[in-house]
């Protein structure tokens, strides 16, 4: 049976939820079974004690010193904490509670009375001891085995959780490192592969100019050639240390808008691109890489509205700490399920999409510029607001 890898990748959140639910069920089962065992052991202990107390009651009432000694030996044979009190609640006999059997000081007796209350609150009701007309009470606590068994599943869960957290953290670190290496290697190889045809195109453009050919088509070819050079330069910078310098945002946005305006469909459903710049601050960026981010965001909005048309607004705003660039469209929006996955590499809702644009854009914004890229707002049938936030360095 072959699984659809894209289906699995797109529903990875569901699979994680199922695994988490399974882990919860396992934990509850372990705790429940442990509590069941504790209850069985408690009941077995209580039955054994009840039988011993009946024997003790008979023997202690005897006038035979030997039988009384046997009765006391039965009590001494108990290996878990016990306290015997009279009808008034005064301790008469105790064992395995940290006080010597002959310690009858007031401080010891007061502490033993408090232990009696603790024992009774543990869920072990006192057992009556009938010695003639007198009725004493036999208080007891759980044995060491029961106490350890009660804590055992929690210890196992904590240890397992620590191993899982450490293992998951290590796996995530290795995975991110491998992803970075793959991104860098893929980008540099792409730049290398683009180098040869770009050089060839440059030669052909120079040849056409030398022939005295001047046309609008040649001008557009030169612009596209410049763009190819920029694309190659962008790929070559992935994986390298990015050099940031103060630049204004508006020229970069206008350059992106101008590029897409010339390539929007002139017939059919129109797509309008507008800009709103109540401010135009300086910000530390790499213009080539950041321009790539803007192009990816605008291109995604155009693709989403290609068949229906619509409006794209690129808006800049600033606060004391952040500079925000919003790319707003009134396209189909993003569903709640897909919203969590849009930045994951390989995720796409288009049949021919690679699903790398937003993932690469977030990597550029967060790792190279120390900013944030996220879905600020979205609603199905209403549109989407993608926000890029960069630190406001107050560059003069």
N, C-alpha and C positions, 0 to 999 in steps of 0.2 A: 504493500500500500504506500503510495507516494503522497506526501503532504505538500500543499501549496505553501512555499516558503514565504511568499509575500503575505498570505493570509496570517500565518503564524506571526510574522514580524509586526503586522499592523494590529494584532490582538494580543501583543505581549503583555499589556497591562492586565487583560483578563486572565491570562495564564498565571501571572504573579498573584492576582487575587485568589485564584483557585488554590495555588500552593500555600498562600498565607492561611486560607481557611482550613486546608488540610492539616497544617501545622497546629492551628488552634484546636482542631478536633483531637489530634494526637495528644496534645498537652492535657486537654480536659479528660481524655480517656485514662492517661497515666495517673493523673491526680485522683480521678474517681475510683480507679482500681486500688490505688494505694489507700484511700480512705476506707474502701471496703475491707481490705486486709487489716487495717488498724482496728476497725469495728469488730471483725471476727476475733482478733487477738484479745481485744478488751473483753469481749464476751467470754472467751475461754478463760482469761485471767479471773474474771468475776466468778465464774462457775467454780473454778479451783479454789478461790478464796472462800467462797460460801461453804464449800465442803470442809475446808480446814477449820473455819470458824465454828461450824457445828461440832466438829470433833473437839476443838479447843474448849467450847462451852461445856461439853460433857466432862472432859477430863479435868478442867480447872475447878469444877464443882465437887470433885472427889476429895475425900479425906486422905487418900493414899498419896504420900509425897512423891512416889515414883511416877504416878499418873500425872501429877501436877508438873513434874519435870518434863515428861513427854509433851505436855501441852505447851510449855514454854519453848521446848525445842522446835516445835512446829512453827511457832511464831518466829524464832530465830532463823529458821530455814528460808524464810521469805527474803528474796534478793532485791526487792524494789522498795521505795520509801513507804513506810507505814507509820501511823500514829493511832494509839488507842486512847480514847477519852472516856471519862465517866459521864453520868447522866447530866452533870452540871457543865460539861464541856472542858473539864480540867484534864490535861494530858497525864496519862498514867504510864504509858509505855511507848517507846518510839525506836525506830531503827532506820538506818540508811538515809538520814536527813541532814547529816553534818554536825549533829550534837551527840556528845557522849551519853550513853544510857543512864549514867548516874549524875548528869549535870541537871540539878534542880534549882539553879539560880533563877531569880525572878526575870532577868533579861532573857535567859534561855527559854523559860516557859512562855513568855510573851511572844517570842519569835516563833515558837512551836504553834501557838494558837493562830498566828497569822498564816503559817503553813497549812494548817487545817482548812482555813477558808480557801486558800489557793487550790488545795487538792479537791475540795468539793466543787469548785468552779470549773475544774478541768473536765467535768462530765462523768466523774466517778462518784456516784452517791455513796455515802457511808453505809457500811453493813452493820446490823445490830448484833451484839454479843450478849447472850443471856447467861448470866452467872447467878444462879439462884433467882432471887427477886430483883436483882440489880440488872440494869440494861446498860451496857457500855456501847460505844460506837467505834467501829474499825474504819479508819480513813486511810486511803492509799492513793498513790500516784502511779502513772504509767511506768512500765519497766523501761530500762535503757533501750532495749530492742525496739519497743513501740515508739519511743521518742525519736530514735534515729530513723526509723522507717517513715515517720510522719514528715521529717525534713528531707529525706532522701530524694523524692521527685523534684523538689524545689532546687536542691543542689545540682541534680542532673540537668535540669532546665537551664539554670544559670551558666553551668559549664558549657553546655551545648551552645547556648546563645553567644557566649564569649568566643568560642571556636568559629561559629558562623560569622560573627561580626568581623573577627580578625581575618578569616578566609575571604569574606566578601570584600573587605577593604583592600586586601592584597590583590584580589582578582580585578577589582575596579582600577587600581593603580596600574597594574600590568596592562589591562585593556586600554586605558587612556593613553598609556605610553605607546602601545602598538598602534592605536588609531593615529596618534600624532606622527609616528614614523611613516605610516601608510599615506596619510594626507600629504606629508612633505615629499615623500618619494613620488607619489602620483603627480603632484603639482610640478615638481622639477622635471620629471620625465615628459609631461605635457609641454612645458616650456621648451624643452630640448627638441621635441618633435615639431613644434610650431616654428622653430628657428629656421629650418631649411626652406619651407614654402614661403615664409615671410621674406627671406632674403631674395628668393626667386621673384616674388611679386615686386619687391623694390626695384629689381633690375628691369622688369618689364615696364614699370611706371616710368623709370628714367628713359627707357627706350622710346616710349610713346611721347614723352616730352621732347626728346631730341628730334622726333619726326615732326614737331610743330603742331601736334594734335591738341586742340583745346576744346573741351566740351564740358557740359554739366555732368555727364556721366563720369568723365575722368576726375572731376573735382570730388564727386561722391566716392569714387574708388580710392582717392587719396585719403579721404576722411576715414573710410573703412580700414585702409591700410594702417593709418595711425592708431585706430582702435585695436587692430590685431597686435600691434606692437605693445600697446598698453596691457592687453590681455596676457601676452607672453611675459611681460614684466611682472604682472600680478602673480602669475603662477610661480615665477622664479623666486618671489619674496616669501611664499608660504614655507614655513619651517625655518626661516632665517629671522634674525633679530630685527624687529621692525623699528625703523627710525621715525619718531614722531616729531612734528614741528607745528607751530601755530599757523592755522589757516582759517579763513572764514568759510562758513558752511554754504552760504548762498551760491557762490560760483560753482561749487561742486554739484549742488542740486540743479541749477540751471543747465549745466552741461549735460546732466543725465536726462532732464526733461527735453532739451533740444534734440538729443539723440533719438529718443523714442517718438517725439512729435513728427519727425521726418519719416518714421516707419509705421505709424499708425495707419490702419486701413482707411482709405479715402471714401470707400463706398460701404454700403451696408450699415451695420450698427455702429454709431460713432462712440468713441471713447475720448473724454476730455480730461486733460491733465492741468491742474492749477497749482499755484504755490501761494503760501501765506507766510510772510516773514515780518512779523511785528518786531523782530530783533534779528540781528546778524552778528552773533558773537564770534570771537576767535576761540578755537578749540585745538588742542594738541591731537593731530591725527596723521596718519599716512594717507595722503590724498588718493593714491592709486588703489589701495586696498579698501578705503572707506567708500570710494566711488563704486567699487564692485558691490558693496553691501547695498547701496542705494539702487543700483541697477537691478539687483536680484529682487528687492522688495517691489519695485515698480513693475518689473516683468511678471512677477507672480500675480499682481493685481490685474494687469492687462490680460494675462492668460485666463484668469477667473471670469473676466467680463467679456471675453472675445466674441462670444456668440450673442450676448444680450446687450452689450454696450453699457456705458455707465460713466462715472466720474471718479477721478483720483485727485486727492488733495495732499500736497506735501506741506506740512506746517512745522515751523520751528518755534520753540518757546524755551524759556530758561527760568531757573530758580537760583537760589544762592549756592546750591551744591551741584545741580545738574543742568545740562543742556539737553533738551528733548527734540527729536525729529520724528514726527508722526507721519506715516504713510496711510492715508485713509481712503477706503474705496466703498462703494455701495453695491458690491458684487454679491454673490450667493452666500458669503459668510462661511464659517467653519463650524462643523458640528461639535458638540461637547466631547464626543469620543475621540475625534481627530485632533482636537485642540491640544491634548496631552502629547501627541506624537509628531506634530508638524516639524519639530526641530531635530527629530531623530534621523540619522543618516539612512538614506534608502527609502524613507517613507514618502509616498506620493499618492495622490488620488487620480492622477492622470495615467493613462495606459502607457504612454511613451516617456513619461518623466523619469528622471534619475533619482529625484529626491535628495539632491545634494546642496541645492542653492541655499535654503534657510539654515541647514546645518553648518555649511561653510561660513555663512554670514554671521551666525552667532559666534563661531570660533574666532572670526576676525575681530568682532566687536569686543568680546569678553577677554580673549587671551592676548590680543595685540594692542587693544586700546583701553582695557580695564573698565569697559562699560557694560551695558546690559541691552539685550535684544529680547523682546517678549511680545506676546499678544496682549495688547492693552484692553481691547474690547472686541467682541465678535458676536454675531447673532445670525442664525440661518435666515436667509432672505432679506437681511438688513445690510450687512457689510462687515468689514473688518478694519480694525485700527492696529497697525504694527508700530511699536515704539522702539526707537533707539535712544538710549540715555547715555550720555558721556559726562565725565567729571568736568565741572566748571572750574577751570584753573584760574579764572580771572586774568587771562593773558592780556597784557597791555600792548 
